Amino acid sequence: MKVVFMGTPDFSVPVLDALVDAGHEIAAVYCQPPRPAGRGKKLRPTPVHARAEELGFEVRHPVSLKGADEQDAFAALNADVAVVVAYGLLLPQAILDAPRHGCLNIHASLLPRWRGAAPIHRAIMAGDAETGVCIMQMEAGLDTGPVLLRQTTSIGAEETTAQLHDHLSHIGASAIVDALADLPQLTAEVQPEEGVTYAHKIDKAEARIDWTKPAVEVDRQIRGLSPFPGAWCEIDGQRVKLLGSRLAEGAGQPGEVLSDDLIVACGEGAVQLSRLQRAGKGAQDADVFLRGQPIAVGTKLS
């Protein structure tokens, strides 16, 4: 098929590669514009932009698709379908209607659960046992379109958002190739009204650990916010991100370090911290972190 690809972050790159490997013609690649990054604030292309240029594709990064000129330029591509994954702009109806088979979105949840911006984070933070990917026919509403294909995967007991993100990205890449191959035969299933939840954008205010909460909630918070924005607490007055954890046996005052291997008491139960990051430093496994900053048993994390 002649495909317009629309995506921006790392999550989208394996999908672009899979479309190319499957032999589809990429008419153009749309992504978000380069943004200032690093100490020098130089403009840095997005991951999709960089990969598309490596592959020799035309890259477009309009700040909006609402104007007639942009919509005409999109329609002039005469595409069979647009594949959209974590693009970052709302698509006006004129864009949705332009390709022969419309616009297909790869969404990282089992719709209608976790419509919206942060479905991977929210699935882990809510303690969902499973999640997946849906290939959805896009319409004007927020992730409300009928589902053409869905694939399910379990969420591991110690899985972080970073790990699940990569896993779902590859599931999505495989699923869209399957969907395009079988597109005429696929039945669009209207999403049920029951079970709708919204994966609201993560707020940094959600990241501070409250050790008085049950260990189950603390563990989900740590894993769900890893790597960004990173759940955090203070250790000896210094802010430290907590990027990995597991449930553990133990009891004590909330925030009390119970063992040399960083088992920490919560309001109910305990968690073991497995990966941490000091401000301005790289992330480290707990044993490496402790060699540089020992934490005595009985220390209270605030």
N, C-alpha and C positions, 0 to 999 in steps of 0.2 A: 504494500500500500504506500501511497504518498502521504507522509506523516508530518504534521507540525508538532514539534516537541516543546513543551512549556514546563520548565522546572528551574530551580535555583540552587538548593544546598547539596551537600554530600549525599543525602538520601536519594536524590534524583539521578545521580550519575550512573549507577548500575542499570537503571532503566534505559537510559539513552544507549548505553553499550549493548544491552540486550536487543534493542530494536535494530541496531546496526547489524549485529551478528545474525539476526533472523532474516536479513535481506531487505528490510523496508527502506524506502527512499525517504531521507530526511529533507523536507523542503526548506525548513528554516528552524532555528532554535531560538525560543524566547526565554529570557531570564530577567532577573532584577539587575539594575545598573550596578557597575562597580561602586564600591563604598570606600571611604577613607579607612585605612587600617595601619596598625603598627605605630611605632614612635614617630615616624616621619609623616604619618597620615597620608601616605600615597594611596591613590586609587587602586584597589585590589579587585580583580574580576572574581565573580562568584565561582564556586566549583564547577557548575554546569558550563558557564562561559568558558572557563579554561579548557575543559575537556572538549567542548564543541570546536574550539579553535584548533586543538590538536588533531581533531578528526577532519578538519577542513570545511566545516559547515558555516553557513551565514548565521551570524548571531545578531539578534535584535533585542534591545533592552529599553523599551519605552517606559516612561514613568506612569503612563495611563493608556488604557485602551478605549477610552470613552469618545475620543475624537473621530470624526468621519474619515480623516486621512489615514489614521492607524487602522481603522476597521476596513477601509478599502484595500490597504496594503496587505492585510491579513487575508481577505477574501481572494485577492489576486493570486495567491499561492495555489489556489484550486486544489486544496488538499482533500484526500479521502477521509481523514480523521485527524483530530488533534488529541495528543496524549498529554495529560496535565498531571503533574505530581509535585506538590509543595512549591508551586510557582510563586505565590505571594501577592497576586493581584486578582481582584474580582473580574470576572469575564462578563461583559455586557451581552445582552441577548443577540446582538448582531454577530458577535464573535462565536457564541455557542451555535448559531445556526449556519455559519459559513461552510464548515467542512461537510462533505457528502454524508458522512455517518455521525456528524456532531462531534462533541468533545467528551472524551472518556477520562475520568479522574481515578487515580490510584490513591485510595484512602487507607491509612494504617489503623483500621479498627474494624470490628464486626458491626457494621451499621444495622440499626439506627443508634447503637450505643457509641458514645464518644464522637459525635459530630464536632467539628471545630478544629481549633488550632493545635492542641497538645494531646492527641489521643494516646500516644505511647506513655507519656508521663502519667496521665490520669489513670490508665489501666493498671499500672503498677501501684500507684498510690492508693487506689481503691481496693487492691487485693484481688483483682480479677485472676481467675485460674487460667483463662485463655484469652487470646486476642487473634488478630489476623489481618487480612488485607481484603478490601472490596474493590472491584472494578465497577465504577458507577457511571451511568449516563448522566452528564451534568445538566442541570437546569438552574433557574435563577436563585433558588433557595440555597441556604448553607448546608451542603452535603445531604440534600434531601432527595436527590435523583434516584431512579430505579437502579437496582443492582443487577449486573450482568453475570458476575462471577465472584465467588468468595472462597478464600482459603484460610484455614484455621491453624493456629499453633498454640501450644501450651506456653505458659510463662513460668520459667524456672524459679525455684525458691530463693535463689541468690542473684537472679538476673537483674541487671541495671538497665536504665533507659538506654544507655549507650549500646549495650549488647543487643537488646531487643530491637533497637533502631536499625542496626546493621542486618540483623536476621530478617526483619520485615522488608527492608529495602530489596533484598535478593528475592524474597517471596514475591514481592510486587513486580519485579523485573520479569520473572518467569510467568506470572499470572497474566500480564498484559500481552505477552507474546502468544499465550494460549488463547486469550480473548480475541485478539485480532485474527488469528487463524480460523476461529470458529464463529466469527461475528454474525454471519447471516443466520446461523442455527441457534444462537443464544436467546434465551427468553429473559426479558427484563422484568425483574420482580419488584413491584412497588414496595417501598419500605413500610413496615407496620407502624401504626401510631403508638402502640405500646412499646415501652422499653427505650424511648428516646432519652439520651443524656447528652450533655454538652461538655466538651473538653476545653474549658476556658483557658486562655493563655496563662502561662505560669507567671505569678507575681513573685518578685524577689522577697517580699514580706513573708512568703510561705516557707522560706528556707531555714529560719532559725529553729533549732531543735528545742523542744520542750520535754525535758526528761521525765516530767510527771505523767506523761502520756503512757499508755501501755506499750510494751516492747513491739508488739505487732505493728502498731501505727508508726513508731519511730523507725523501724526497719524499712517499712514501705516508703516512708518519706525520704530516707537516705538513698535507697536504690532508685526511687522514682525521680529524684532531682539530680542524679548523677549521669553526665558530668555537669550539666548546666541547669540551674544556676549553682548547684552544689549546696546541699544542706550543711549547716555549720553550727559550731558551738565555740565557746572560749575555753582554752586550756592554758592555765597560768596566765590569764589576762590577754592571751593572743587568740585571734580568730583563726580557726582551723576548719577547712572543709572536710566533710565526711563523705566519701565517695563509694564505699562498699561496706556491707554489713551482713550479718546472719543472726537468726534468733539463737539464744544461748540459755543455759541454765544458770540461775543465780538470783539473789535477792539482796537488797540493801536500800540505802537512801537514793532517791532519784538523782542520777548523774554521778554516782559514786563508782570509781574504778574498782572492780572486784578481783582482778587477777593481772598477772604480768603480761598476758596476751590480750589485754584490752577488752575484757568483758565489762560492760557498764550496766549498772542497775537502772531500770526505768520505773515508772509508777506501778507497773505490774510486769514482772518478768525482767529479762535482760537481753541485751544485744552484744554481739562481738563485732568490733570495728575491724575491718579487713583492709581498708585503703583510705589514706588521709592525704591532705595537702595543706602545707603551711602557706601563708600569704607570700606571694612572690616566688614560690618554689614549684617544682613539678610534683605531680601526684606520686605517692609511694605506697607500696604494700606496708602493712602494719609493722612487720619485723624490721624493715629498713627504716621506717619513720622513727621507731623507738630507739634505734641505735644513735640517731642524731638528737633525739629529744625524749629521754626516758620519762615515763609517767609512773609515779609510785602508786602502789595499791593504796586505796583510801583517798586519793585525790578526787576532788569534786569538780566535774565538768559543768560549766555554767552556760 
